[in-house]
Amino acid sequence: MEKVNWGILSTANIAVKNVIPSMQKGEYCTIKAISSRNLQNAKLASETLGIENYYGSYEELLTDPDIDAVYNPLPNHLHVPWTIKALEAGKHVLCEKPISITSEEALKLLEVSKEYPDLKVMEAFMYRFHPQWEKVKQVINSGEIGEITSIHSVFTYFNNDPKNVRNQADIGGGALLDVGCYCINLSRYIFESEPIAVKSGIKTDPDFNTDIQTTGVLEFEQGIATFMCSTQLDHNQGATIYGTKGFIEMNIPFNSANENKRKVWVSKAGDKETFFFDTVDQYTLQGDAFSKAVLDDTPVPTTLEDAVSNMVVIDKLFSNS
């Protein structure tokens, strides 16, 4: 079976611990090479993960003619620059979320991507590939909970390490860009439109100068979406989607180390039905979906325009606090 040969830009934890092992299980993915600014780090990662080639610079990986596509898990401020460099090198790109640190930067990437119509670019919101979302969409589209009027989501975790990239303001750290982007994406995904007004409340860490807790209100024509995200609260996530006839609850809308505990509840007229899902790996499904689009030359599951729209909302939340 034909597969896409992947190269990985950096030995970031999310790549080494999550994405690479998952993509290696995929039907359409071969992880061919990994790179780091430190050659020894790249060598260690290649040996640990069984990757054939390793490079001591990102530039060197991009010149490898055997690489078809690149996964970019670099810190947020390097997403757009290195995605553009990958496109210029003739590589398809799966870029970690958020696609950028500003909507202006995201728009720049969109314009550059138009110069390479044969190359695919996608923002890596892996949560969308979990089968639970097919069920949620099915329930909504069937009309059994009525018209959607309100969405509430939460995504929090605790990290106060000053050396961690998520706590460095100048490179795109903070709760809104790291986990709040999921809540925004979810709201836009469910309402299938863009908010007409937004408002936020932001708590900033005095030492990091990053938002450590953000509450957002997104007003859509159909209804209201609210969310709370934080980098300095205990780990928690959840989402509730309210309709005029019932509501949907999700205990793990985004990611989980306890995949077998994921559930979706549908409540109507006081009755609650629980749906369970087989254990899956969202990163595997995401990698295969992107690779299949490359192999078949079909559109990627989520467009770069969608990524730009998510960043527009994030910018507005930062400016309307």
Secondary structure, 3 states (H helix, E strand, C coil): CCCEEEEEECCCHHHHHHHHHHHCCCCCEEEEEEECCCHHHHHHHHHHHCCCEEECCHHHHHCCCCCCEEEECCCHHHHHHHHHHHHHCCCEEEEECCCCCCHHHHHHHHHHHCCCCCCCEEEECHHHHCCHHHHHHHHHHHCCCCCEEEEEEEEEEECCCCCCHHHCHHHCCCHHHHHHHHHHHHHHHHHCCCCCEEEEEEEECCCCCCEEEEEEEEECCCCEEEEEEECEEEEEEEEEEEECCEEEEECCCCCCCCHHHCEEEEEECCEEEEEECCCCCHHHHHHHHHHHHHHHCCCCCCCHHHHHHHHHHHHHHHHCC
